Amino acid sequence: EDPSLERHFKGHRDAVTSVDFSRAKKQLVSGSMDSCLMIWSMKPQMRAYRFLGHKDAVLCVQFSPSGHLVASGSRDKTVRLWIPSVKGESTVFKAHTGTVRSVHFSSDGQSLVTASDDKTIKVWTVHRQKFLFSLSQHINWVRCARFSPDGRLIVSSSDDKTVKLWDKTSRECIHSFCEHGGFVNHVDFHPSGNCIAAGGTDSTVKLWDVRMNRLLQHYQGNSVVNSLSFHPSGNYLVTASSDSTLKILDLLEGRLLYTLHGHQGPATCVAFSRDGDLFASGGSDEQVMVWKTNFDADYGEVVKPQKYCSSVDGTHGTGSEMDGGIHHKKTKTQDSVRTHEQQEEETSLANTLEHIMGQLDVLTQTVSILEQRLTLTEDKLKECLETQQKIIQNKAN
């Protein structure tokens, strides 16, 4: 069955720049050039929340892994952390000296990586919004930065036409991929953490093995690639292009699977849900669209490297042998030998732990909001005292 358009959301007043699903698919967040964030409920007839706070275009949004926080980055050079409820409360921190183009949570929800037009990538703690360190070897705007699934690596893409791989512990650039012929708009890690995909203004999508630093697959399209997202199985990749299309690539076969038409004008962003059943897209037509994936549901497979690579143009593929690639192989899981009770206990425990972590996110964010309000109150009190002192001095004179 082909992917199908499930619903579309209208509410933004300018181009949509970024979309992301919450973990349980109950909410979808979008950012826009209209300086707003919108939180859309996936339940029918539920009203959307419009979050106001940024002073300029919102270029990137993402839910935390628990789904209890949303990070956003803006042209106003700030990052905000929001509690995605009706109040729409947020804390703000001056993150960069240029436009913030990318925000991304680590898989444990403890760290945030941001990328900016000031040519740097910065890493922060989430709970205190404390700056940890900068990565600064790019020589032009940094469009995108992502943590690896295990949090040990960071990948970044830039208008300097490079994709850089960084070691988070040593803070060193361990490799630069220079094969792109234009600005690199978007980059992300494969769910296995073993390879990365990047797309840009040269109308290509390239996949590299990050262990061998070798090109695995190359897809040549007809238009600028603005965004991409891996399916959680690792077997598919969806892209959003300036020719208004979304394209779904089959990474196992090394070919273009679907070209989807929905947006009027450039498709600017795309993201799969955490379980891969849905994907969302946004465009310069101010619309957010939600698509049902409808792929085969047999995802219990592992992606492994193999001697295989392919180059694909916009319509059909031609394969060429190369060392390293993507192959998939059935693997037996231990679930088959676990008892039903053990599975239920583990699920219950994991859900409880996740709930506690989510509540901790909200609690620490609330504390941060209160701290910021307290600081503002202190500043106002100081101003009042200073004004009073000036009045007393003037009267005395």
C-alpha positions, 0 to 999 in steps of 0.5 A: 500500500502506498503512503497516504495523506491522513490530515493537514493542519492550517494555522501558520501565517508563513512558511513552516520550517520544522516538524516533530512528533512527540514520542507517543504521537499524541502531539505534533510540533511545528515551527514557522517563519511567522515566529510561532510554534504550533502544537497540534493534537493528533486527536480530532477536534482538539484545538492547537496551541500557538506559542509566542515568545520568539522575536523572529522566525522559528527555524527548528523545533524538537520534542524531548525523548520523554515528550514533556519538553519542546526545544526551539531555535530562532533567528532571534539568536535564542533557544527556548525550552517549552512545556507543551501544555495550554499555558505554553510556558518557556525558558529562554537562553541566549545561545548564539551570536547568530541565527539558531538553525538546529536544535537536537536532544540526546537520546537520554534527554540530558543534553541539547546540541544547537547549530548556528549562523555564527559557524559554531555548534554548542552543547548544553545541559537541558535541566539548567540550560548550562553551556558545556562547550563549542565546536568551531571548525566550520567556516560558514553557517552551520545548518544542522547538528545531531547526536548519534543514537548512543550520544558519543558522536555529533554530526554537523552540516554547513554552507561550507559544503562539508559534513563534519563528524565530532567526538563528544568526549574529546570535542575533536573533529574526527572526519570531514566529508567533502563530497557535496557540491553545494550547501548541506542543508540537513544531516542525520544519523541512521538508527544503527548509529553506523552511518549518516545521510545528508542532503543539500543544494546540489540536489543529492542525498549521500550516505556514508559509513561513519566507521570506515568514512566511506560513501555508501549510497548516492541519490541524484535528484532534480531539486534542492533537498531541504530535509530528511528523516530515517525510518526507525527500521533504518530501511527507508529515508524520506526527503523534502525538496524544493520541487514541492515533493517528498521522496521515499528511498528504499535503502536496502534496494538502493532505489527511489520508492515513492514520490509524493505530491501534496505541498504547493511550493517547496517542501521544507521539512519532514520527520518520521514518528518514533514508531515509523507509522506516520511522517509529517511534512511542512512547506512554504505553503504554510501547511503541515501535513501528516502522512500514513506510512503504510510500509510493510510492518515487518521491521524486526530486522537489523541493518548490517554493512555489506559490499554494496552501494548504489547511485540513484537518479530521480526516477531509476537506480543504477548499482555500482559495487563498492565496499561498505553499504546497507544490507539487512538480515533477520536476527532472532530476539531474546523475546521468544524465550521470555515469558509473557509475565516478564515482558509485561513487568519490563514494559511496566517498569520502563513506562514508570521510569519514563514517566518519572523522567518526564515529570523530572523534565517538567519539574526542572523546567518549572524551576527554571521558569520560576528562577527566570521570573525571580531574576526579572522581579529582582531586576525590577526591584533594583530599578525601583530602588535606584529610581527612588534613590535618585528622587531622594538625591534630587530632592536633597539637592 
